[in-house]
């Protein structure tokens, strides 16, 4: 399709110069030219010459070339112009600008990956979504999972290519680079796919990046999308999953939005309201009055579903020792963790405190 774009530009530029010019691919084959007999022929081997240079310009015995695209992009196409003088270089520059602009505009309009990236980023008007989808023959109604893969600490640009290799069906699955650390995967699911199927895909991504690049990642998963218009919201859910998980699920490598529970609600509350809640719950003494050993005991008690016998066994203490500690907590806070209602309030309070701590470290 690129050759048609290039040829269209050449037809508009053919009266600007009497020199032979056009576009070659990385192997030196002419894909478009103002001299039609040249199309399909191989001018010369240009790839080896281009790869040895840092500059976008290079010359052979009779021609001047300029690589299309940005300096960081790979060598797919290059403009060629007969001659090695300053005029040849000027024509290369002008032609490259026109070709790059035309190619960019075409990809923006007809590339499915670019279209999807615009959809999840809210960079396209709702009315244009359906028009573009029809132009691209894009299926609007299909179950799709949205994964946000975020590299933690060390990053590697090779992660994008590695993840792309896991999803070879580029007509139905899309791997998009969103930033230096974030890669988004839009995976079309089979009809009837369940939560376990979605989670297994996330595990395969995590394992591939970790084993292939030794890069630590955390993966956020949004709820399943069943229509194109839902993708932007599902992407936001995946972002929320990672942000909330950073506070409440620090030990997890894969976090699904559906499993955030009360943490999702707390994360959306204003800090002033959270501070007010803590002051109301801990009227006798602030939560800071509890030492680390006491907090550890409390967390173990919650982990073991408020079961005194099981918690004492896990803590390697006598049952009476644990009861004594619980009584001490009741005196300090006014909350008896052996009562379900009190335990719920205390659990929420611990999560609110954790959220406030995370917010203070941001500022």
Secondary structure, DSSP 8 states (H G I E B T S, - for coil): -HHHHHHHHHHHHGGG-SS-EEEEETTSBEEEESSGGGTT-B----HHHHHT-SSSEEE-SSEEEEE-S-TTS---EEEEEE-SSHHHHHHHHHHHHHHHHHHHHHHHHH-HHHHHHHHHTT-S-HHHHHHHHHHTT--SS--EEEEEEEE-SS--THHHHHHHHH---TTT-EEEE-SSSEEEEEEE--TT--HHHHHHHHHHHHHHHHHHH---EEEEE---B-SGGGHHHHHHHHHHHHHHHHHH-TT-SEEEGGG-THHHHHHTS-HHHHHHHHHHH-SSS-GGGS-HHHHHHHHHHHHTTT-HHHHHHHHTS-HHHHHHHHHHHHHHHS--TTSHHHHHHHHHHHHHHHHHHHHHHH-
